[in-house]
Structures are given as C-alpha cells and as structure tokens.
Amino acid sequence: MWIWRRMEQVSWKDKVIDVDVLQGVNETRSILGITRYQKHSWIGHVLRHDGFLKDSTLEGKIIEKPPR
C-alpha cells in the first residue's frame, strides 16, 4: 500500500482509507489473491529446506523425535 500512497502523494498523517487510495490508482485487491501468493511463497520456502515441515505436511510422514 505504501507505494500506491506515494504515487497518489497521500501522507501517512492524512486520514485516507486504503479503498480510496486503490480507487485512485485503478487497482483492486482481493483476499484470495493475497492468500494464494503467500501460500505459494510458503510452499517454496518449505521445499527448499529439509526438515519437519517438509516431511510432515507434504509427504505425510510422522517422524518421532530421538530420545534424549
């Protein structure tokens, strides 16, 4: 949002809601698009690393912790 506010020259002190700023730059935001983007970023992060998240969430393996 900060880049659109800078394009519209809206100060952070001004009481302008995000919807008005988005209408000023002819941009739309959807919750589904944002969620989909974050989900793809998270999956990419998990796939790059070996660990519990990759084994449990993607492959369905349950790995027990080694005893102390």
PDB file of N, CA, C and O in Angstrom, chain B, residues numbered from 101:
ATOM      1  N   MET B 101       0.824  -1.199   0.000  1.00  0.00           N
ATOM      2  CA  MET B 101       0.000   0.000   0.000  1.00  0.00           C
ATOM      3  C   MET B 101       0.868   1.263   0.000  1.00  0.00           C
ATOM      4  O   MET B 101       0.448   2.303  -0.507  1.00  0.00           O
ATOM      5  N   TRP B 102       2.051   1.178   0.554  1.00  0.00           N
ATOM      6  CA  TRP B 102       2.852   2.404   0.671  1.00  0.00           C
ATOM      7  C   TRP B 102       3.239   2.945  -0.695  1.00  0.00           C
ATOM      8  O   TRP B 102       3.329   4.160  -0.870  1.00  0.00           O
ATOM      9  N   ILE B 103       3.470   2.069  -1.670  1.00  0.00           N
ATOM     10  CA  ILE B 103       3.869   2.559  -2.984  1.00  0.00           C
ATOM     11  C   ILE B 103       2.707   3.282  -3.667  1.00  0.00           C
ATOM     12  O   ILE B 103       2.915   4.282  -4.354  1.00  0.00           O
ATOM     13  N   TRP B 104       1.489   2.778  -3.480  1.00  0.00           N
ATOM     14  CA  TRP B 104       0.333   3.450  -4.060  1.00  0.00           C
ATOM     15  C   TRP B 104       0.057   4.775  -3.355  1.00  0.00           C
ATOM     16  O   TRP B 104      -0.361   5.744  -3.989  1.00  0.00           O
ATOM     17  N   ARG B 105       0.288   4.816  -2.061  1.00  0.00           N
ATOM     18  CA  ARG B 105       0.113   6.081  -1.343  1.00  0.00           C
ATOM     19  C   ARG B 105       1.130   7.114  -1.816  1.00  0.00           C
ATOM     20  O   ARG B 105       0.811   8.299  -1.920  1.00  0.00           O
ATOM     21  N   ARG B 106       2.352   6.669  -2.103  1.00  0.00           N
ATOM     22  CA  ARG B 106       3.361   7.604  -2.607  1.00  0.00           C
ATOM     23  C   ARG B 106       2.988   8.091  -4.002  1.00  0.00           C
ATOM     24  O   ARG B 106       3.204   9.258  -4.328  1.00  0.00           O
ATOM     25  N   MET B 107       2.428   7.203  -4.834  1.00  0.00           N
ATOM     26  CA  MET B 107       2.008   7.601  -6.180  1.00  0.00           C
ATOM     27  C   MET B 107       0.908   8.652  -6.119  1.00  0.00           C
ATOM     28  O   MET B 107       0.879   9.579  -6.929  1.00  0.00           O
ATOM     29  N   GLU B 108       0.016   8.505  -5.169  1.00  0.00           N
ATOM     30  CA  GLU B 108      -1.090   9.447  -5.001  1.00  0.00           C
ATOM     31  C   GLU B 108      -0.702  10.647  -4.139  1.00  0.00           C
ATOM     32  O   GLU B 108      -1.506  11.561  -3.956  1.00  0.00           O
ATOM     33  N   GLN B 109       0.507  10.653  -3.615  1.00  0.00           N
ATOM     34  CA  GLN B 109       1.016  11.706  -2.733  1.00  0.00           C
ATOM     35  C   GLN B 109       0.116  11.908  -1.521  1.00  0.00           C
ATOM     36  O   GLN B 109      -0.252  13.027  -1.166  1.00  0.00           O
ATOM     37  N   VAL B 110      -0.224  10.773  -0.898  1.00  0.00           N
ATOM     38  CA  VAL B 110      -1.030  10.789   0.316  1.00  0.00           C
ATOM     39  C   VAL B 110      -0.085  10.582   1.491  1.00  0.00           C
ATOM     40  O   VAL B 110       0.641   9.589   1.541  1.00  0.00           O
ATOM     41  N   SER B 111      -0.093  11.499   2.419  1.00  0.00           N
ATOM     42  CA  SER B 111       0.757  11.397   3.590  1.00  0.00           C
ATOM     43  C   SER B 111       0.208  10.352   4.552  1.00  0.00           C
ATOM     44  O   SER B 111      -0.990  10.068   4.563  1.00  0.00           O
ATOM     45  N   TRP B 112       1.090   9.788   5.352  1.00  0.00           N
ATOM     46  CA  TRP B 112       0.640   8.816   6.344  1.00  0.00           C
ATOM     47  C   TRP B 112      -0.175   9.496   7.433  1.00  0.00           C
ATOM     48  O   TRP B 112      -0.901   8.829   8.170  1.00  0.00           O
ATOM     49  N   LYS B 113      -0.064  10.806   7.540  1.00  0.00           N
ATOM     50  CA  LYS B 113      -0.825  11.546   8.540  1.00  0.00           C
ATOM     51  C   LYS B 113      -2.266  11.791   8.093  1.00  0.00           C
ATOM     52  O   LYS B 113      -3.155  11.997   8.919  1.00  0.00           O
ATOM     53  N   ASP B 114      -2.485  11.766   6.782  1.00  0.00           N
ATOM     54  CA  ASP B 114      -3.835  12.012   6.261  1.00  0.00           C
ATOM     55  C   ASP B 114      -4.740  10.829   6.571  1.00  0.00           C
ATOM     56  O   ASP B 114      -4.303   9.678   6.561  1.00  0.00           O
ATOM     57  N   LYS B 115      -5.986  11.121   6.841  1.00  0.00           N
ATOM     58  CA  LYS B 115      -6.958  10.064   7.147  1.00  0.00           C
ATOM     59  C   LYS B 115      -7.622   9.604   5.857  1.00  0.00           C
ATOM     60  O   LYS B 115      -8.781   9.925   5.591  1.00  0.00           O
ATOM     61  N   VAL B 116      -6.868   8.843   5.053  1.00  0.00           N
ATOM     62  CA  VAL B 116      -7.382   8.321   3.795  1.00  0.00           C
ATOM     63  C   VAL B 116      -7.356   6.803   3.902  1.00  0.00           C
ATOM     64  O   VAL B 116      -6.313   6.216   4.187  1.00  0.00           O
ATOM     65  N   ILE B 117      -8.502   6.168   3.675  1.00  0.00           N
ATOM     66  CA  ILE B 117      -8.557   4.720   3.811  1.00  0.00           C
ATOM     67  C   ILE B 117      -7.976   4.060   2.561  1.00  0.00           C
ATOM     68  O   ILE B 117      -7.894   4.677   1.498  1.00  0.00           O
ATOM     69  N   ASP B 118      -7.580   2.811   2.706  1.00  0.00           N
ATOM     70  CA  ASP B 118      -6.925   2.077   1.631  1.00  0.00           C
ATOM     71  C   ASP B 118      -7.798   1.947   0.391  1.00  0.00           C
ATOM     72  O   ASP B 118      -7.294   1.979  -0.732  1.00  0.00           O
ATOM     73  N   VAL B 119      -9.089   1.802   0.586  1.00  0.00           N
ATOM     74  CA  VAL B 119     -10.007   1.646  -0.553  1.00  0.00           C
ATOM     75  C   VAL B 119      -9.961   2.881  -1.448  1.00  0.00           C
ATOM     76  O   VAL B 119      -9.964   2.760  -2.673  1.00  0.00           O
ATOM     77  N   ASP B 120      -9.918   4.071  -0.840  1.00  0.00           N
ATOM     78  CA  ASP B 120      -9.858   5.298  -1.629  1.00  0.00           C
ATOM     79  C   ASP B 120      -8.548   5.412  -2.395  1.00  0.00           C
ATOM     80  O   ASP B 120      -8.536   5.869  -3.538  1.00  0.00           O
ATOM     81  N   VAL B 121      -7.464   5.007  -1.785  1.00  0.00           N
ATOM     82  CA  VAL B 121      -6.169   5.045  -2.457  1.00  0.00           C
ATOM     83  C   VAL B 121      -6.163   4.080  -3.632  1.00  0.00           C
ATOM     84  O   VAL B 121      -5.669   4.418  -4.707  1.00  0.00           O
ATOM     85  N   LEU B 122      -6.704   2.889  -3.441  1.00  0.00           N
ATOM     86  CA  LEU B 122      -6.747   1.900  -4.520  1.00  0.00           C
ATOM     87  C   LEU B 122      -7.626   2.365  -5.675  1.00  0.00           C
ATOM     88  O   LEU B 122      -7.300   2.120  -6.836  1.00  0.00           O
ATOM     89  N   GLN B 123      -8.730   3.029  -5.372  1.00  0.00           N
ATOM     90  CA  GLN B 123      -9.580   3.553  -6.437  1.00  0.00           C
ATOM     91  C   GLN B 123      -8.864   4.651  -7.206  1.00  0.00           C
ATOM     92  O   GLN B 123      -9.078   4.803  -8.408  1.00  0.00           O
ATOM     93  N   GLY B 124      -8.017   5.420  -6.528  1.00  0.00           N
ATOM     94  CA  GLY B 124      -7.283   6.494  -7.191  1.00  0.00           C
ATOM     95  C   GLY B 124      -6.270   5.994  -8.208  1.00  0.00           C
ATOM     96  O   GLY B 124      -5.984   6.688  -9.184  1.00  0.00           O
ATOM     97  N   VAL B 125      -5.723   4.807  -7.998  1.00  0.00           N
ATOM     98  CA  VAL B 125      -4.737   4.247  -8.935  1.00  0.00           C
ATOM     99  C   VAL B 125      -5.340   3.133  -9.782  1.00  0.00           C
ATOM    100  O   VAL B 125      -4.607   2.419 -10.466  1.00  0.00           O
ATOM    101  N   ASN B 126      -6.655   2.971  -9.751  1.00  0.00           N
ATOM    102  CA  ASN B 126      -7.372   1.937 -10.522  1.00  0.00           C
ATOM    103  C   ASN B 126      -6.804   0.543 -10.253  1.00  0.00           C
ATOM    104  O   ASN B 126      -6.515  -0.209 -11.183  1.00  0.00           O
ATOM    105  N   GLU B 127      -6.654   0.218  -9.006  1.00  0.00           N
ATOM    106  CA  GLU B 127      -6.109  -1.078  -8.590  1.00  0.00           C
ATOM    107  C   GLU B 127      -7.136  -1.778  -7.717  1.00  0.00           C
ATOM    108  O   GLU B 127      -7.871  -1.136  -6.968  1.00  0.00           O
ATOM    109  N   THR B 128      -7.180  -3.097  -7.818  1.00  0.00           N
ATOM    110  CA  THR B 128      -8.066  -3.865  -6.955  1.00  0.00           C
ATOM    111  C   THR B 128      -7.235  -4.851  -6.157  1.00  0.00           C
ATOM    112  O   THR B 128      -6.218  -5.356  -6.632  1.00  0.00           O
ATOM    113  N   ARG B 129      -7.672  -5.112  -4.966  1.00  0.00           N
ATOM    114  CA  ARG B 129      -7.013  -6.088  -4.109  1.00  0.00           C
ATOM    115  C   ARG B 129      -8.032  -7.125  -3.714  1.00  0.00           C
ATOM    116  O   ARG B 129      -9.163  -6.800  -3.352  1.00  0.00           O
ATOM    117  N   SER B 130      -7.626  -8.380  -3.785  1.00  0.00           N
ATOM    118  CA  SER B 130      -8.534  -9.428  -3.351  1.00  0.00           C
ATOM    119  C   SER B 130      -7.837 -10.279  -2.303  1.00  0.00           C
ATOM    120  O   SER B 130      -6.640 -10.549  -2.401  1.00  0.00           O
ATOM    121  N   ILE B 131      -8.579 -10.687  -1.325  1.00  0.00           N
ATOM    122  CA  ILE B 131      -8.037 -11.512  -0.255  1.00  0.00           C
ATOM    123  C   ILE B 131      -7.554 -12.846  -0.803  1.00  0.00           C
ATOM    124  O   ILE B 131      -6.523 -13.361  -0.368  1.00  0.00           O
ATOM    125  N   LEU B 132      -8.294 -13.410  -1.757  1.00  0.00           N
ATOM    126  CA  LEU B 132      -7.900 -14.701  -2.321  1.00  0.00           C
ATOM    127  C   LEU B 132      -6.570 -14.606  -3.057  1.00  0.00           C
ATOM    128  O   LEU B 132      -5.751 -15.521  -2.960  1.00  0.00           O
ATOM    129  N   GLY B 133      -6.342 -13.548  -3.772  1.00  0.00           N
ATOM    130  CA  GLY B 133      -5.078 -13.375  -4.490  1.00  0.00           C
ATOM    131  C   GLY B 133      -3.898 -13.249  -3.543  1.00  0.00           C
ATOM    132  O   GLY B 133      -2.837 -13.829  -3.774  1.00  0.00           O
ATOM    133  N   ILE B 134      -4.091 -12.486  -2.474  1.00  0.00           N
ATOM    134  CA  ILE B 134      -3.035 -12.305  -1.487  1.00  0.00           C
ATOM    135  C   ILE B 134      -2.749 -13.620  -0.784  1.00  0.00           C
ATOM    136  O   ILE B 134      -1.588 -13.979  -0.590  1.00  0.00           O
ATOM    137  N   THR B 135      -3.788 -14.338  -0.402  1.00  0.00           N
ATOM    138  CA  THR B 135      -3.612 -15.624   0.280  1.00  0.00           C
ATOM    139  C   THR B 135      -2.920 -16.623  -0.627  1.00  0.00           C
ATOM    140  O   THR B 135      -2.030 -17.348  -0.182  1.00  0.00           O
ATOM    141  N   ARG B 136      -3.313 -16.672  -1.891  1.00  0.00           N
ATOM    142  CA  ARG B 136      -2.695 -17.595  -2.849  1.00  0.00           C
ATOM    143  C   ARG B 136      -1.200 -17.278  -3.020  1.00  0.00           C
ATOM    144  O   ARG B 136      -0.375 -18.189  -3.077  1.00  0.00           O
ATOM    145  N   TYR B 137      -0.861 -15.999  -3.099  1.00  0.00           N
ATOM    146  CA  TYR B 137       0.538 -15.595  -3.239  1.00  0.00           C
ATOM    147  C   TYR B 137       1.358 -16.015  -2.020  1.00  0.00           C
ATOM    148  O   TYR B 137       2.459 -16.546  -2.164  1.00  0.00           O
ATOM    149  N   GLN B 138       0.825 -15.778  -0.823  1.00  0.00           N
ATOM    150  CA  GLN B 138       1.542 -16.140   0.398  1.00  0.00           C
ATOM    151  C   GLN B 138       1.684 -17.648   0.534  1.00  0.00           C
ATOM    152  O   GLN B 138       2.702 -18.132   1.029  1.00  0.00           O
ATOM    153  N   LYS B 139       0.681 -18.390   0.103  1.00  0.00           N
ATOM    154  CA  LYS B 139       0.725 -19.841   0.164  1.00  0.00           C
ATOM    155  C   LYS B 139       1.819 -20.375  -0.761  1.00  0.00           C
ATOM    156  O   LYS B 139       2.562 -21.283  -0.387  1.00  0.00           O
ATOM    157  N   HIS B 140       1.917 -19.821  -1.949  1.00  0.00           N
ATOM    158  CA  HIS B 140       2.958 -20.246  -2.886  1.00  0.00           C
ATOM    159  C   HIS B 140       4.341 -19.906  -2.355  1.00  0.00           C
ATOM    160  O   HIS B 140       5.273 -20.693  -2.519  1.00  0.00           O
ATOM    161  N   SER B 141       4.491 -18.759  -1.729  1.00  0.00           N
ATOM    162  CA  SER B 141       5.777 -18.383  -1.147  1.00  0.00           C
ATOM    163  C   SER B 141       6.162 -19.345  -0.028  1.00  0.00           C
ATOM    164  O   SER B 141       7.321 -19.744   0.080  1.00  0.00           O
ATOM    165  N   TRP B 142       5.201 -19.714   0.796  1.00  0.00           N
ATOM    166  CA  TRP B 142       5.473 -20.601   1.924  1.00  0.00           C
ATOM    167  C   TRP B 142       5.865 -21.988   1.437  1.00  0.00           C
ATOM    168  O   TRP B 142       6.796 -22.589   1.974  1.00  0.00           O
ATOM    169  N   ILE B 143       5.170 -22.507   0.426  1.00  0.00           N
ATOM    170  CA  ILE B 143       5.494 -23.825  -0.114  1.00  0.00           C
ATOM    171  C   ILE B 143       6.896 -23.819  -0.706  1.00  0.00           C
ATOM    172  O   ILE B 143       7.646 -24.775  -0.512  1.00  0.00           O
ATOM    173  N   GLY B 144       7.260 -22.778  -1.412  1.00  0.00           N
ATOM    174  CA  GLY B 144       8.609 -22.674  -1.969  1.00  0.00           C
ATOM    175  C   GLY B 144       9.664 -22.664  -0.875  1.00  0.00           C
ATOM    176  O   GLY B 144      10.722 -23.278  -1.017  1.00  0.00           O
ATOM    177  N   HIS B 145       9.380 -21.980   0.192  1.00  0.00           N
ATOM    178  CA  HIS B 145      10.311 -21.920   1.324  1.00  0.00           C
ATOM    179  C   HIS B 145      10.474 -23.300   1.958  1.00  0.00           C
ATOM    180  O   HIS B 145      11.590 -23.705   2.283  1.00  0.00           O
ATOM    181  N   VAL B 146       9.375 -24.020   2.133  1.00  0.00           N
ATOM    182  CA  VAL B 146       9.416 -25.351   2.750  1.00  0.00           C
ATOM    183  C   VAL B 146      10.156 -26.328   1.854  1.00  0.00           C
ATOM    184  O   VAL B 146      10.940 -27.141   2.345  1.00  0.00           O
ATOM    185  N   LEU B 147       9.925 -26.264   0.562  1.00  0.00           N
ATOM    186  CA  LEU B 147      10.558 -27.208  -0.357  1.00  0.00           C
ATOM    187  C   LEU B 147      12.069 -27.009  -0.461  1.00  0.00           C
ATOM    188  O   LEU B 147      12.792 -27.957  -0.766  1.00  0.00           O
ATOM    189  N   ARG B 148      12.547 -25.811  -0.218  1.00  0.00           N
ATOM    190  CA  ARG B 148      13.986 -25.558  -0.310  1.00  0.00           C
ATOM    191  C   ARG B 148      14.769 -26.159   0.851  1.00  0.00           C
ATOM    192  O   ARG B 148      15.974 -26.381   0.730  1.00  0.00           O
ATOM    193  N   HIS B 149      14.118 -26.420   1.950  1.00  0.00           N
ATOM    194  CA  HIS B 149      14.810 -26.886   3.144  1.00  0.00           C
ATOM    195  C   HIS B 149      14.357 -28.296   3.518  1.00  0.00           C
ATOM    196  O   HIS B 149      13.213 -28.681   3.276  1.00  0.00           O
ATOM    197  N   ASP B 150      15.257 -29.040   4.101  1.00  0.00           N
ATOM    198  CA  ASP B 150      14.886 -30.335   4.655  1.00  0.00           C
ATOM    199  C   ASP B 150      14.477 -30.118   6.100  1.00  0.00           C
ATOM    200  O   ASP B 150      15.114 -29.356   6.826  1.00  0.00           O
ATOM    201  N   GLY B 151      13.437 -30.774   6.505  1.00  0.00           N
ATOM    202  CA  GLY B 151      13.036 -30.609   7.890  1.00  0.00           C
ATOM    203  C   GLY B 151      11.676 -31.189   8.162  1.00  0.00           C
ATOM    204  O   GLY B 151      11.079 -31.872   7.330  1.00  0.00           O
ATOM    205  N   PHE B 152      11.208 -30.898   9.345  1.00  0.00           N
ATOM    206  CA  PHE B 152       9.957 -31.445   9.833  1.00  0.00           C
ATOM    207  C   PHE B 152       8.763 -31.026   8.978  1.00  0.00           C
ATOM    208  O   PHE B 152       7.907 -31.851   8.662  1.00  0.00           O
ATOM    209  N   LEU B 153       8.703 -29.747   8.602  1.00  0.00           N
ATOM    210  CA  LEU B 153       7.562 -29.269   7.827  1.00  0.00           C
ATOM    211  C   LEU B 153       7.439 -29.998   6.496  1.00  0.00           C
ATOM    212  O   LEU B 153       6.341 -30.379   6.090  1.00  0.00           O
ATOM    213  N   LYS B 154       8.552 -30.189   5.824  1.00  0.00           N
ATOM    214  CA  LYS B 154       8.502 -30.858   4.525  1.00  0.00           C
ATOM    215  C   LYS B 154       8.042 -32.304   4.674  1.00  0.00           C
ATOM    216  O   LYS B 154       7.205 -32.774   3.903  1.00  0.00           O
ATOM    217  N   ASP B 155       8.581 -33.005   5.655  1.00  0.00           N
ATOM    218  CA  ASP B 155       8.226 -34.411   5.849  1.00  0.00           C
ATOM    219  C   ASP B 155       6.780 -34.576   6.306  1.00  0.00           C
ATOM    220  O   ASP B 155       6.068 -35.452   5.815  1.00  0.00           O
ATOM    221  N   SER B 156       6.352 -33.748   7.229  1.00  0.00           N
ATOM    222  CA  SER B 156       5.026 -33.956   7.813  1.00  0.00           C
ATOM    223  C   SER B 156       3.901 -33.413   6.948  1.00  0.00           C
ATOM    224  O   SER B 156       2.892 -34.093   6.762  1.00  0.00           O
ATOM    225  N   THR B 157       4.043 -32.220   6.420  1.00  0.00           N
ATOM    226  CA  THR B 157       2.925 -31.622   5.708  1.00  0.00           C
ATOM    227  C   THR B 157       2.824 -32.078   4.266  1.00  0.00           C
ATOM    228  O   THR B 157       1.720 -32.318   3.777  1.00  0.00           O
ATOM    229  N   LEU B 158       3.929 -32.203   3.583  1.00  0.00           N
ATOM    230  CA  LEU B 158       3.863 -32.532   2.165  1.00  0.00           C
ATOM    231  C   LEU B 158       3.891 -34.026   1.888  1.00  0.00           C
ATOM    232  O   LEU B 158       3.179 -34.508   1.007  1.00  0.00           O
ATOM    233  N   GLU B 159       4.698 -34.754   2.626  1.00  0.00           N
ATOM    234  CA  GLU B 159       4.846 -36.175   2.361  1.00  0.00           C
ATOM    235  C   GLU B 159       4.037 -37.046   3.305  1.00  0.00           C
ATOM    236  O   GLU B 159       3.915 -38.249   3.073  1.00  0.00           O
ATOM    237  N   GLY B 160       3.488 -36.476   4.353  1.00  0.00           N
ATOM    238  CA  GLY B 160       2.632 -37.218   5.266  1.00  0.00           C
ATOM    239  C   GLY B 160       3.375 -38.138   6.216  1.00  0.00           C
ATOM    240  O   GLY B 160       2.761 -39.007   6.834  1.00  0.00           O
ATOM    241  N   LYS B 161       4.677 -37.967   6.348  1.00  0.00           N
ATOM    242  CA  LYS B 161       5.446 -38.812   7.258  1.00  0.00           C
ATOM    243  C   LYS B 161       5.387 -38.234   8.665  1.00  0.00           C
ATOM    244  O   LYS B 161       5.383 -37.018   8.851  1.00  0.00           O
ATOM    245  N   ILE B 162       5.343 -39.101   9.628  1.00  0.00           N
ATOM    246  CA  ILE B 162       5.411 -38.674  11.029  1.00  0.00           C
ATOM    247  C   ILE B 162       6.732 -39.179  11.580  1.00  0.00           C
ATOM    248  O   ILE B 162       6.961 -40.384  11.685  1.00  0.00           O
ATOM    249  N   ILE B 163       7.575 -38.259  11.922  1.00  0.00           N
ATOM    250  CA  ILE B 163       8.897 -38.612  12.416  1.00  0.00           C
ATOM    251  C   ILE B 163       8.931 -38.347  13.906  1.00  0.00           C
ATOM    252  O   ILE B 163       8.609 -37.250  14.364  1.00  0.00           O
ATOM    253  N   GLU B 164       9.320 -39.347  14.648  1.00  0.00           N
ATOM    254  CA  GLU B 164       9.424 -39.190  16.097  1.00  0.00           C
ATOM    255  C   GLU B 164      10.761 -38.553  16.428  1.00  0.00           C
ATOM    256  O   GLU B 164      11.758 -38.750  15.734  1.00  0.00           O
ATOM    257  N   LYS B 165      10.752 -37.798  17.488  1.00  0.00           N
ATOM    258  CA  LYS B 165      11.983 -37.192  17.935  1.00  0.00           C
ATOM    259  C   LYS B 165      12.884 -38.265  18.543  1.00  0.00           C
ATOM    260  O   LYS B 165      12.383 -39.203  19.163  1.00  0.00           O
ATOM    261  N   PRO B 166      14.179 -38.149  18.381  1.00  0.00           N
ATOM    262  CA  PRO B 166      15.066 -39.118  19.023  1.00  0.00           C
ATOM    263  C   PRO B 166      15.029 -38.943  20.546  1.00  0.00           C
ATOM    264  O   PRO B 166      14.847 -37.826  21.030  1.00  0.00           O
ATOM    265  N   PRO B 167      15.196 -40.013  21.291  1.00  0.00           N
ATOM    266  CA  PRO B 167      15.178 -39.877  22.747  1.00  0.00           C
ATOM    267  C   PRO B 167      16.354 -39.050  23.240  1.00  0.00           C
ATOM    268  O   PRO B 167      17.388 -38.946  22.580  1.00  0.00           O
ATOM    269  N   ARG B 168      16.171 -38.473  24.403  1.00  0.00           N
ATOM    270  CA  ARG B 168      17.241 -37.653  24.975  1.00  0.00           C
ATOM    271  C   ARG B 168      18.354 -38.500  25.505  1.00  0.00           C
ATOM    272  O   ARG B 168      19.338 -37.973  26.023  1.00  0.00           O
TER     273      ARG B 168
END
